[in-house]
Amino acid sequence: MNRFLSNATNRIDAKGRVSVPSMFRAVLARSAVEELYAWQDFVFPAVSMAGPEVLERFERMIGSADPFSAEANKMSLLIHGGGVFMKLDGEGRLLVTDFIRDFTGITDRVTFAGRGDHFQLWEPAAFEEMQSRARKERTAIS
């Protein structure tokens, strides 16, 4: 199945690279993704990543709106101004750039979290806290 599921935490190496979990690389390979679209998440202190089809989906949403509307302009600011293209190296590693570090607070380790059609990069303690909070809030609703 072509879904990003589960989570894993990996250490950043001395050159600023981190290995993307093999289960996530497998999804990218099955989808023939060569270039990742990375964007600053709209809700969480995380950077989200997926194939370019996600950017195309966002751009269709913008294209269906009045191009002069505040909503279309805000969406463009988020997806274009808060996004970059990135590639994995030949060994499945991702360079953890300032774009990622500054937005997430990541220093020496990265938690990769599956989100179905995309995955996210988190600072590990922030991920654990947010997942715990989500679980508690979900339990309170039940």
C-alpha positions as CSV (number, residue, x, y, z in Angstrom):
1,M,0.0,0.0,0.0
2,N,1.3,3.5,-0.8
3,R,0.7,5.1,2.6
4,F,3.2,6.6,5.0
5,L,2.5,4.9,8.4
6,S,4.2,4.6,11.7
7,N,7.1,6.7,13.1
8,A,10.8,6.4,13.6
9,T,13.6,8.5,15.1
10,N,17.0,8.7,13.4
11,R,20.2,10.6,14.3
12,I,21.6,13.3,12.1
13,D,25.1,12.5,10.9
14,A,28.2,14.9,11.1
15,K,27.4,16.2,7.6
16,G,23.8,17.2,8.5
17,R,22.1,14.2,6.8
18,V,19.5,11.8,8.2
19,S,18.4,8.4,6.8
20,V,14.8,8.4,5.8
21,P,13.2,5.2,7.3
22,S,13.2,2.4,4.8
23,M,9.4,2.0,5.1
24,F,9.0,5.6,3.8
25,R,11.6,5.2,1.1
26,A,9.7,2.1,-0.1
27,V,6.5,4.2,-0.5
28,L,8.4,6.8,-2.4
29,A,10.0,4.2,-4.7
30,R,6.6,2.5,-5.4
31,S,5.2,6.0,-6.4
32,A,8.4,6.7,-8.5
33,V,8.9,10.0,-6.5
34,E,12.3,11.5,-7.4
35,E,11.9,14.9,-5.9
36,L,10.1,15.7,-2.6
37,Y,8.0,18.8,-2.0
38,A,8.6,19.9,1.6
39,W,6.4,22.5,3.3
40,Q,6.1,24.0,6.7
41,D,3.1,22.3,8.3
42,F,0.0,24.5,8.6
43,V,-0.7,23.4,12.2
44,F,2.2,21.6,13.8
45,P,5.9,22.6,14.3
46,A,6.8,20.0,11.6
47,V,8.0,20.0,8.0
48,S,5.7,17.8,5.8
49,M,7.0,16.0,2.8
50,A,5.5,14.2,-0.2
51,G,5.8,13.8,-3.9
52,P,5.0,16.8,-6.1
53,E,1.4,15.7,-6.6
54,V,0.6,17.2,-3.2
55,L,1.9,20.6,-4.4
56,E,-0.3,20.1,-7.6
57,R,-3.3,19.4,-5.4
58,F,-2.7,22.6,-3.4
59,E,-2.3,24.6,-6.6
60,R,-5.6,23.3,-7.9
61,M,-7.2,24.5,-4.7
62,I,-5.7,28.0,-5.2
63,G,-6.6,27.9,-8.9
64,S,-10.3,27.3,-8.1
65,A,-10.5,30.4,-5.9
66,D,-10.6,34.0,-6.9
67,P,-6.9,34.8,-7.5
68,F,-7.3,38.2,-5.8
69,S,-9.0,36.8,-2.7
70,A,-7.4,36.9,0.6
71,E,-7.8,33.1,1.0
72,A,-6.0,32.3,-2.3
73,N,-3.2,34.7,-1.4
74,K,-2.8,33.2,2.1
75,M,-2.7,29.7,0.7
76,S,-0.1,30.7,-1.8
77,L,2.0,32.3,0.9
78,L,1.9,29.1,2.9
79,I,2.5,26.5,0.1
80,H,4.9,28.6,-2.1
81,G,6.5,30.8,0.5
82,G,6.8,28.0,3.0
83,G,7.8,25.2,0.6
84,V,10.9,23.9,-1.1
85,F,11.9,20.9,-3.3
86,M,14.4,18.4,-1.8
87,K,16.0,15.2,-2.9
88,L,17.2,12.1,-1.1
89,D,20.8,11.2,-1.9
90,G,21.7,7.8,-3.4
91,E,21.7,6.2,0.1
92,G,18.2,7.4,1.1
93,R,19.5,10.3,3.2
94,L,18.0,13.8,3.5
95,L,20.0,16.9,4.2
96,V,18.5,18.6,7.3
97,T,18.7,22.2,6.1
98,D,18.1,25.4,8.0
99,F,14.6,25.4,6.4
100,I,13.8,22.3,8.4
101,R,15.8,23.2,11.6
102,D,14.5,26.7,12.0
103,F,10.9,25.7,11.7
104,T,11.0,22.6,13.8
105,G,13.7,23.1,16.3
106,I,15.4,19.9,15.2
107,T,19.0,19.6,16.4
108,D,20.6,16.2,16.4
109,R,17.7,13.7,15.8
110,V,14.6,13.6,13.6
111,T,11.3,11.9,14.2
112,F,9.7,10.8,11.0
113,A,5.9,10.5,11.4
114,G,3.7,8.9,8.7
115,R,0.5,10.9,7.8
116,G,-1.0,8.8,5.1
117,D,-0.3,10.6,1.9
118,H,2.7,12.4,3.3
119,F,5.2,12.2,6.2
120,Q,6.5,14.8,8.6
121,L,9.8,15.7,10.2
122,W,9.6,16.5,13.9
123,E,11.9,17.4,16.8
124,P,11.5,14.1,18.8
125,A,10.3,15.6,22.1
126,A,7.8,17.8,20.3
127,F,6.4,14.8,18.5
128,E,6.1,12.8,21.7
129,E,4.3,15.7,23.4
130,M,1.9,16.3,20.5
131,Q,1.1,12.6,20.1
132,S,0.5,12.3,23.9
133,R,-1.7,15.4,23.8
134,A,-3.7,14.1,20.8
135,R,-4.2,10.7,22.5
136,K,-5.4,12.4,25.7
137,E,-7.8,14.7,23.8
138,R,-9.1,11.8,21.8
139,T,-9.7,9.7,25.0
140,A,-11.6,12.7,26.5
141,I,-13.9,12.8,23.5
142,S,-14.7,9.0,23.6
